[in-house]
Amino acid sequence: MSVQNGLYNLTIQQSATFGIVLDLDLDLTGLGVRAQLTKHLHPTSPRVTFQTFIEQPASEGRIIVGLTSDQTVNLTPNIYPIDWSQVIDWDDRDTGLQPHEVDLLIPGRRPYYWDLVVYDGSPESIVNRFLAGEILVTAGVTLDV
């Protein structure tokens, strides 16, 4: 999926492997990518690091971003289980929540936050926050496999 620099929301299922392929429309030759999520936007809040891979050739700008089931099992769900068609547009992996659907969030629980940065390997490393957004986590039932 081709994405532009900016806002990009995700929906992740608790205790399931998560992965998405993104086409950044950017030549990534000689560059790196990293992504993390957090529950709170405080500098000392714990972070979970996504696995990120640049597909070759890097000049095409395609990356894979993922989490293992061992990582997602520890995420606290923040949305009620509902009809998936109300939450996810599978064509573009956008959450699709409308303002009147915010009440689907479990009371007192906020979304997680994530971002993806592109950086070079120089000593003065230039870092560009390419994507950022919120994450909805749906509850898993089968937690031990």
N, C-alpha and C positions, 0 to 999 in steps of 0.2 A: 504494500500500500504506500502510495506516495504521500508524504506529509510535508507541510511547510513549517518553517520556524514559527513557534508560538504555542498556543494552548492545545493540549491533547489529553483528554480524560480517559481513564481505563476502568474496566470492571474485572476483578479477579475473584475466582472461586476459592474459598478456604479449603485447604488440604489437597488441592489439585495443582498439577504442574501448569505453569503459565508461560506462554511464549507468543511473541508477535514479531513479524518481519516488517521492518520499516524501510522505505526508500526515501532517504533524506534529500535527494536531488542535489547532492554535494559530493565533490571529489574528495574522498577520505584518504587518499594516498599520503602517507607520512603522518597521519593524524590518529588520535585515539578517541574512544567514546567511553563514558561511564555514566551510570544511572543509579540513583538511590531513592528509597521511599522512607517516609517518616510519619509518625502520627501527629507530632507537634512541631511547629516551626521555630523551635528554640535551638540555638547552636549546640547545646549539650544533650539534646534528645537523641535516643538511640536511632540508628539508621540501619536499614536492610539494603544490601547492595545487590542489584540485579546482575545476572550474568550477561555480558555484552560481547558480541562477536561481529567483526566486520567481514562480510562475505567478500570473496575475491572474484573479480578484480576490484580493489578498493575504489578505483576511479568511478565505479557505478553508484557508490554511496548507499549500498544496501546493508542493513545491520539486523541482527537478531538480538532481542532483549528478552530475558526470561528469568523465572524464579522456579526453584524446585518445590516439590510438595512439602519437603521438610521446612522450607521457608514460609510457605503460605499457611501451613497448619497453625502457626503461631500468630497469624493476623486475626485481630478481633473483628468479627462481622459488624457491619454498620448499616446494613440494609435488610429489610424483610424479604424472605423468599416470595417472589411474585412471578407472574408470567414473564418469561425472558423477553418476549417481544416488546414489553413495556420498558425494558431497561437497556437492551443492547441492539444496535443496528450492526449486524454481523458483517455487513459490507465494508464499514469503515471503522469498526471497533470504537465508536464513540458511545458514551453512556446514554445520550439521548434524553436525559431527564429534563422535564419541563418544570418551570417554577411551581406549578400546582402539584407536582409529584414529589416535592421535597419532603412531604410528610411520610414518604416511604422510608426515610432514614429512621433508624431506631432512635427513640428519644434519648437525648444526651450524648449521642455518638456522632462524631464528625467524620468526614472522609479522611483518608490518608492523603498525603501529598507526595508528589514525585517530580523529579526532573532528570533530564538527560543532557549532558554537556559533551561538547566536542572540544578537544584540546590538541595542541602540538607538543612535541617532546623537547622543546627548547628550554634552557635554564630559566628564561623569563616566561615560560609557558603561557600562551594566550588561551584563555578559556571562554567559550561561547555557550551560554545556556541556550540550547537549540529547542528543546521541548520542555514543557512543565504543565502540570495539571493535578486533578484530584483523582483518587482511586476509591471506588466502591468495592466493598468486600462482601460477597454473599456467603451465608453460613453453609458449612459442609456438615453432612450427617455422618458419613463413614470417615473417621479420622485416623484409624490405625489400619494399615494394609500390610 
